[in-house]
Amino acid sequence: MKNPRLSFGTSDSHVAFTTQVTLGIKIEDGMNYLVYDEMDFYTEFDMSIEQETFYGNIKQMRFTKGGDNKGRELPVWDDLEVSPAEYLQFWGWMDKKTDAVFRWLNNQVFKAGVQLPYWNLEFLTKFKFHERAMLAVIDLYYNTYEK
C-alpha cells in the first residue's frame, strides 16, 4: 500500500480513506514478476465511539484500476499472457469479493461494535463529527483521586 490518506468531513461521510495498492506475484526466490498490477482503493464510512466501543457503517468501498493508464485492458506487467477477457473477469471477481467484505464488515463486525483495546471504563469517550471539526470528549474516569 502506498500513500494512505484519511480525510474527515470532506464528503457526506465522517471519514474517507484512499490508498494505492500494488499487487505483484513472483515465483519463490525469483526476481521477476509473473503479474504486476496497480489498484486504487477508496472507502467512506461513518463512525462513532461510545463507552469504549467502536461502531461503524461503511457507505462505499471499491477497488479501481490505478497507475498512469487507468483505461488499460491488461495488468501493468504480465508474463502469463492474460487475455483482456480474463482481466475483465478478474475485475468482476474483485467487485464481488469487495462487496462481500463490505457487507460482512457492516453486518458482522461494526454493527455489533468493536471493543477498544483498553479496560472498560478506563476512559469514557464520545466522538462527534461536524463540518470542519472532530470533537473528542474524554472523561478520565479512574484517574480522579483524593489526596
C-alpha positions in Angstrom: 0.0 0.0 0.0 1.3 3.5 -0.9 0.1 6.9 0.1 -2.7 6.1 2.6 -4.9 9.2 3.1 -7.6 9.8 5.7 -9.9 12.8 5.4 -12.6 13.9 7.8 -15.8 15.6 6.8 -14.8 16.1 3.1 -17.8 14.1 1.9 -21.3 13.1 3.3 -19.5 10.6 5.4 -17.5 11.1 8.6 -14.3 9.6 7.2 -12.9 8.9 3.7 -9.8 6.7 3.2 -7.9 6.2 0.0 -4.7 4.4 -0.9 -2.8 2.9 -3.8 -2.3 -0.9 -3.8 0.3 -2.7 -5.8 -0.1 -6.4 -6.4 2.8 -8.4 -7.7 3.2 -12.2 -8.0 6.6 -13.8 -8.3 7.9 -17.3 -8.2 9.5 -18.2 -4.9 13.1 -16.9 -4.8 12.5 -15.4 -8.3 13.4 -11.8 -9.2 10.8 -11.2 -12.0 7.1 -10.6 -11.7 4.7 -13.0 -13.3 1.9 -10.5 -12.9 2.1 -6.9 -11.5 -0.8 -4.5 -11.3 -1.7 -1.2 -9.6 -5.1 -0.5 -8.0 -6.7 2.4 -6.2 -8.7 1.7 -3.0 -11.4 4.1 -1.7 -13.9 3.8 1.1 -16.2 6.1 3.0 -17.7 5.4 6.4 -19.4 6.9 9.4 -18.1 6.0 12.8 -18.8 6.6 16.5 -17.1 5.6 19.7 -19.3 5.2 22.7 -18.3 3.7 26.0 -15.1 2.2 24.7 -16.8 0.5 21.7 -16.2 1.5 18.1 -19.2 1.4 15.8 -19.1 2.0 12.1 -21.1 2.0 8.9 -19.3 1.7 5.6 -21.1 3.5 2.9 -18.9 2.5 0.0 -15.8 0.5 -0.7 -14.2 -0.1 -4.1 -11.1 -1.0 -5.9 -10.4 0.5 -9.4 -7.5 0.4 -11.8 -4.6 2.5 -10.6 -1.4 3.9 -12.0 -0.9 6.1 -15.1 -3.1 4.1 -17.5 -6.5 3.6 -15.8 -8.2 2.6 -19.1 -5.9 -0.4 -19.7 -7.3 -3.8 -20.7 -4.4 -5.8 -19.2 -2.3 -5.7 -16.0 0.6 -3.2 -15.8 3.0 -6.2 -16.3 2.0 -9.6 -17.4 4.3 -12.6 -18.2 1.4 -15.1 -18.1 -0.3 -13.8 -21.3 -3.5 -12.9 -19.5 -6.2 -12.0 -22.1 -8.4 -8.9 -21.9 -11.4 -11.2 -21.2 -9.6 -12.8 -18.3 -8.5 -9.4 -16.9 -12.2 -8.2 -17.1 -13.2 -11.4 -15.3 -10.7 -10.7 -12.6 -12.2 -7.2 -12.0 -15.7 -8.8 -11.9 -14.4 -11.2 -9.2 -12.7 -8.3 -7.4 -16.0 -6.4 -7.3 -17.9 -9.4 -5.9 -15.3 -10.0 -3.2 -15.2 -6.3 -2.2 -19.0 -6.3 -1.9 -18.9 -9.4 0.3 -16.2 -7.9 2.6 -18.2 -4.6 2.7 -21.4 -6.4 3.8 -19.6 -8.7 6.3 -17.8 -5.7 7.9 -21.1 -3.8 8.3 -23.3 -6.6 9.4 -21.0 -8.8 11.4 -18.2 -6.6 12.8 -19.1 -2.9 13.1 -22.9 -3.2 13.7 -22.2 -5.1 16.9 -19.3 -2.8 17.8 -15.6 -3.4 18.3 -14.3 -3.2 21.8 -11.3 -0.8 22.0 -8.1 -2.3 23.4 -8.2 -0.9 26.9 -10.0 -1.7 30.0 -13.7 -1.0 30.2 -14.4 2.4 31.7 -10.8 3.4 31.7 -11.8 6.3 29.5 -15.4 7.3 28.8 -15.2 8.6 25.2 -17.6 10.1 22.7 -16.6 11.4 19.2 -18.8 13.9 17.3 -18.2 15.0 13.7 -19.0 18.4 12.5 -18.5 20.0 9.1 -15.0 21.3 9.8 -14.0 19.7 13.1 -14.0 16.5 15.1 -14.5 16.7 18.8 -13.4 14.1 21.2 -14.7 14.2 24.8 -12.7 12.1 27.2 -13.6 11.8 30.9 -10.7 10.3 32.9 -13.0 8.2 35.0 -10.5 6.2 37.0 -7.8 8.8 37.2 -9.5 11.0 39.7 -8.4 10.6 43.3 -8.4 12.5 46.5 -5.2 13.4 48.4 
